[in-house]
Amino acid sequence: MAKSSKKNGSKQSTSAKGGPKPQYAAAIDLGGTKVLAAIVDENHAILATAKIKTDVGGGAESVIAQMAAGVLKAAQKAKINAA
């Protein structure tokens, strides 16, 4: 179970093993033909990518769902729990 600790007035998450919890970010390139999603680590290294065809016929909500699906797919490929 991850824990939080206060250091210099800010919260810092720790992993179940006691070390600092890794930080990740998602990047999305939304284009007219594809959604390209990537997961990067705190050193800006790309851990995984996913590509999904953009279906603009469903409107904005559909495209947003495709973006989210791309990020989840990339997170799964990077073996990161995105929940």
C-alpha positions in Angstrom: 0.0 0.0 0.0 1.4 3.4 -0.9 1.8 6.0 1.8 2.1 9.8 1.9 4.6 11.7 3.9 5.0 15.5 4.4 8.3 17.0 3.5 8.9 20.7 3.6 5.1 21.3 3.8 4.2 19.3 0.7 2.9 15.8 0.3 5.2 13.2 -1.2 3.8 9.8 -2.2 5.9 6.7 -1.5 5.5 3.2 -3.0 4.7 0.1 -1.1 8.4 -0.7 -1.0 9.1 2.7 0.8 10.8 4.5 -2.1 9.5 7.4 -4.0 6.4 6.7 -6.1 7.2 7.0 -9.8 5.6 9.9 -11.7 4.1 9.5 -15.1 2.4 11.7 -17.7 0.3 11.1 -20.7 0.8 12.9 -24.0 -1.8 13.0 -26.8 -1.4 14.0 -30.4 -4.9 14.4 -31.8 -5.0 14.4 -35.6 -7.7 14.1 -38.2 -6.8 10.5 -39.0 -5.4 9.2 -35.7 -5.0 9.7 -32.0 -1.4 9.0 -30.8 -1.0 8.6 -27.1 2.2 8.1 -25.1 3.1 7.5 -21.5 6.3 9.2 -20.3 8.2 8.9 -17.0 9.7 11.6 -14.8 12.8 11.6 -17.0 10.7 12.3 -20.1 11.5 8.8 -21.5 8.7 7.4 -23.6 7.5 4.1 -22.0 4.8 3.1 -24.4 2.6 4.5 -27.2 -0.7 3.6 -28.7 -2.4 4.6 -32.0 -6.2 4.7 -32.5 -8.0 5.8 -35.7 -9.8 9.1 -35.2 -13.6 8.7 -35.9 -14.9 12.3 -36.2 -18.4 11.1 -37.2 -19.4 10.6 -33.5 -18.7 14.2 -32.6 -16.6 15.7 -29.8 -17.7 13.2 -27.1 -16.6 10.3 -29.3 -13.2 11.9 -30.0 -12.6 12.5 -26.3 -13.5 8.9 -25.6 -11.0 7.8 -28.3 -8.3 10.0 -26.6 -9.0 8.4 -23.2 -8.9 4.9 -24.8 -5.5 5.7 -26.4 -4.1 6.8 -23.0 -5.4 3.7 -21.3 -4.0 1.4 -24.0 -0.6 3.1 -23.7 -0.7 2.7 -19.9 -1.5 -1.0 -20.3 1.4 -1.4 -22.7 3.7 0.3 -20.2 2.3 -1.9 -17.4 1.0 1.1 -15.4 -2.2 0.9 -13.4 -4.1 3.9 -14.8 -7.0 3.6 -12.3 
